[in-house]
Amino acid sequence: MPPTAAASADPDLRAALAQGLDAVPDAETLRVAGHIAAAFGPATAALVHYGSWAQQLSPPAESARDFFVVVDGYGAAYRALVSGRRLRLPARVAALLNHLLPPNVLSLAVPGGPQPRIAKCAVLSLHDLRAACGPRARDQWVRGRLFQQVQLVWARDPQSRKAVLEALLQARALTFDWGRPFLPASFDADGYAHALLRTSYAGEIRPEEPGHVAALVTAQRGTLVPVCEALLDHLARRGVLARDGDRFRERRPPGTLRRLGARLWFAGSKARATLRWAKYVMLYEDWLDYVVRKVERRSGVVIELTPRERRWPLLFLWPKALRFLVSRPQRRR
């Protein structure tokens, strides 16, 4: 049984793990969320706001707002997008892609407001959300984002809100189970948060500069570190961890085979994350400009695209992409 399996039965821990989930977002985020819910139609069950805006990282005004869109079923959700001319693929094709490798990530242009907004939407059924946040998750993509500072900004009804909240609590409760092979011998809540974020970010090919994980912990310290502290304290009370002041250590650290198995699992997770890139090309409007802007913003590397690379990126952009991947900031740590 996972060390955190008893978390759902501990009301004090549940309350601690829920910190920040009900935080009221700014008015513009609420406006964008309402537009997303309407675009996906009656199948929309809930919206979870994540990413740089939710973490208060002071992103540029033009930066997209990130949402998990939790739906009852993919077919109905994508038919609503197609009927509103929000999706260029047939609904059945988008639904199939979402079933094969959840989530799909697509963009929605949100009219009105002080300036045009782009919402980046990661689409998941409630069933797939539960699986992706659970102990048998097939990769890290979803739970690596949802254990952080996020906001449950919209729900269709109390039942939908409760179901999504349970998945979010599980994503936070299970961080120790996937993170323990990568923890140092002794750690406090701050070090624990750093280790979780380093592990998650290493599980994807990302353009962030070396100091990004530290910046994330700093921005989320009011929420993420207290959540980690509560979980570690719970594990210490159960005898899984030994506590010395504000520091912790494992009483029975994972062995070599467990650590090897964890590294292999994360290698498979990185492969699945990379496979999703092919879906972005089909689903995400203006995907090429989005990728270029994100690389420049997160790594400081300026990418100049030739007319030929813009016209046929899948044919001619590979040499430039490979050069960046070899020299990207993550590899210079």
Buried (B, 14 or more C-beta within 10 A) or exposed (E): EEBBEBBBEBEEBBEBBBBBBEBEBEEBBBBBBBBBBEBBBEBBBBBBBBBBBBBEBEBEEEBBBBBBBBBBBBBBBBBBBBEEEBBEBEBEEBBBBBEEBBBBBBBBEBEEEEEEBBBBBBBBBBEBBBBBBBBEBBBBBBBBBBBBBBBBBBBBEEEBBEBBBBBBBBBBBBBBBBBBBBBEEEBBBBBBBBBBBBBBBBBBBBBBBEEBBEEBBBBBBEBBBBBBBBBBBBBBEEEBBEEEEEBBBBEEEBEEEEBEEBEEBBEBBBEBBEEBEEBBEBBBBEBBEBBBBBBEBBBEBEBEBEEEBEEEBEEBBEEBBEEBEEEBBBEEE
